[in-house]
Each structure stands twice: as structure tokens, then as C-alpha cells.
Amino acid sequence: ALPEQLNSIGRSAFKDCSQLTEVVLPNRLEYIADNAFSGNSSLKTIVIPGSVTTVDDGAFSHCEQLTEIGRASCRER
């Protein structure tokens, strides 16, 4: 699990992590950098909180199994 106080995910932070199948991002997250999750061949589901204001190009590139992107509507501060 990612820490709830996390507010950004850096460039290539989880790149090529083939063991990830599902990710639920913390409610305070605001920024997802380029290639943050790229190349995750097993990633199927990700839930992005309403607090996220920026998702850089290629953040989820080459995630061929990604079939569900959820957007949480609440914004917690």
C-alpha cells in the first residue's frame, strides 16, 4: 500500500513492475509523472483519486492489460 500522505509519483517510479495487477492511489495524490507506471504488463485496474490534477504523458504507456481506470470523486485534504 502507498502512504496516504503521498502527493506525487515520480518519473518511472513503478516502471516495468510486472507484479502489479491493481493500484489504488492515495486520496492526497496530486501528480503522476511521465512513465510512472509504464510497461506494467500485468496492471489491469487503477483508481485515481479526485485530488489528482496532472497526469503526464506516457504515465500508463505500454500497460496492455489495463482495462479499468476508476476516478474517485471525493477530494480529501
Solvent accessible surface area in square Angstrom, and as a share of the most:
residue,aa,sasa,rsa
1,A,157,1.22
2,L,47,0.24
3,P,67,0.42
4,E,100,0.45
5,Q,140,0.62
6,L,50,0.25
7,N,87,0.45
8,S,46,0.30
9,I,4,0.02
10,G,40,0.38
11,R,170,0.62
12,S,44,0.28
13,A,54,0.42
14,F,53,0.22
15,K,96,0.41
16,D,89,0.46
17,C,49,0.29
18,S,53,0.34
19,Q,162,0.72
20,L,48,0.24
21,T,73,0.42
22,E,110,0.49
23,V,13,0.07
24,V,96,0.55
25,L,6,0.03
26,P,5,0.03
27,N,42,0.22
28,R,111,0.41
29,L,0,0.00
30,E,53,0.24
31,Y,79,0.30
32,I,0,0.00
33,A,4,0.03
34,D,39,0.20
35,N,42,0.21
36,A,0,0.00
37,F,1,0.00
38,S,3,0.02
39,G,20,0.19
40,N,0,0.00
41,S,58,0.37
42,S,35,0.22
43,L,0,0.00
44,K,104,0.44
45,T,27,0.16
46,I,0,0.00
47,V,45,0.26
48,I,13,0.07
49,P,1,0.01
50,G,19,0.18
51,S,0,0.00
52,V,6,0.03
53,T,98,0.57
54,T,58,0.34
55,V,69,0.40
56,D,41,0.21
57,D,131,0.68
58,G,33,0.32
59,A,2,0.02
60,F,38,0.16
61,S,36,0.23
62,H,133,0.59
63,C,12,0.07
64,E,125,0.56
65,Q,88,0.39
66,L,34,0.17
67,T,121,0.70
68,E,100,0.45
69,I,102,0.52
70,G,21,0.20
71,R,139,0.51
72,A,28,0.21
73,S,112,0.72
74,C,75,0.45
75,R,121,0.44
76,E,89,0.40
77,R,160,0.59
